[in-house]
Amino acid sequence: MQEILTAVTYPIVWLICTYALKMESGLAKLMISLTAAVLVYVLIGIRQSNNEKKEDKE
C-alpha cells in the first residue's frame, strides 16, 4: 500500500505543477514531485510504526 501511494503521488503532483501551477521548469517539477512522493512514503512509514508500537503495548 505504501509503495502504491508513493507511485501515484509522483504523477499527480507532476500534473498539478504542470496544469494548476503552470510551472514550465522540468527540474522544478521533478524536484517537487519526488519530494512529495518521498514525503508520502516517510509519513506512511511513521504512521505504520506508531500503530505497531500501540499494538505491542496492548
VEXFI-652898 format. One record per residue (C-alpha): residue number from 0; residue in one letter; y, z, x. Coordinates in steps of 0.25 Angstrom, whole numbers. Layout:
<sites>
+--------+------+-------+-------+-------+
| kolvex | loti |    py |    pz |    px |
+--------+------+-------+-------+-------+
|    NUM |    a |     Y |     Z |     X |
...
+--------+------+-------+-------+-------+
</sites>
This chain:
<sites>
+--------+------+-------+-------+-------+
| kolvex | loti |    py |    pz |    px |
+--------+------+-------+-------+-------+
|      0 |    m |     0 |     0 |     0 |
|      1 |    q |     9 |     4 |    11 |
|      2 |    e |     8 |    -9 |    18 |
|      3 |    i |     9 |   -18 |     6 |
|      4 |    l |    22 |   -11 |     2 |
|      5 |    t |    27 |   -13 |    16 |
|      6 |    a |    23 |   -28 |    16 |
|      7 |    v |    30 |   -30 |     2 |
|      8 |    t |    43 |   -23 |     7 |
|      9 |    y |    46 |   -33 |    18 |
|     10 |    p |    47 |   -45 |    10 |
|     11 |    i |    54 |   -38 |    -2 |
|     12 |    v |    65 |   -33 |     8 |
|     13 |    w |    66 |   -46 |    15 |
|     14 |    l |    69 |   -53 |     1 |
|     15 |    i |    79 |   -42 |    -3 |
|     16 |    c |    86 |   -44 |    10 |
|     17 |    t |    86 |   -59 |     9 |
|     18 |    y |    90 |   -61 |    -6 |
|     19 |    a |    96 |   -48 |   -11 |
|     20 |    l |   104 |   -44 |     2 |
|     21 |    k |   106 |   -59 |     7 |
|     22 |    m |   102 |   -56 |    21 |
|     23 |    e |   101 |   -68 |    30 |
|     24 |    s |    97 |   -62 |    43 |
|     25 |    g |    82 |   -63 |    44 |
|     26 |    l |    81 |   -52 |    55 |
|     27 |    a |    89 |   -42 |    46 |
|     28 |    k |    79 |   -45 |    34 |
|     29 |    l |    67 |   -43 |    43 |
|     30 |    m |    72 |   -30 |    49 |
|     31 |    i |    76 |   -25 |    35 |
|     32 |    s |    63 |   -29 |    29 |
|     33 |    l |    54 |   -24 |    40 |
|     34 |    t |    61 |   -11 |    40 |
|     35 |    a |    59 |    -9 |    25 |
|     36 |    a |    45 |   -13 |    26 |
|     37 |    v |    42 |    -2 |    37 |
|     38 |    l |    50 |     8 |    29 |
|     39 |    v |    42 |     6 |    17 |
|     40 |    y |    29 |     7 |    26 |
|     41 |    v |    34 |    20 |    32 |
|     42 |    l |    39 |    27 |    19 |
|     43 |    i |    26 |    24 |    12 |
|     44 |    g |    18 |    30 |    24 |
|     45 |    i |    27 |    42 |    24 |
|     46 |    r |    24 |    44 |     9 |
|     47 |    q |     9 |    42 |    10 |
|     48 |    s |     9 |    52 |    22 |
|     49 |    n |    16 |    62 |    13 |
|     50 |    n |     7 |    60 |     2 |
|     51 |    e |    -5 |    62 |    11 |
|     52 |    k |     1 |    75 |    16 |
|     53 |    k |     3 |    80 |     2 |
|     54 |    e |   -11 |    77 |    -2 |
|     55 |    d |   -16 |    84 |    11 |
|     56 |    k |    -9 |    97 |     7 |
|     57 |    e |   -15 |    97 |    -7 |
+--------+------+-------+-------+-------+
</sites>
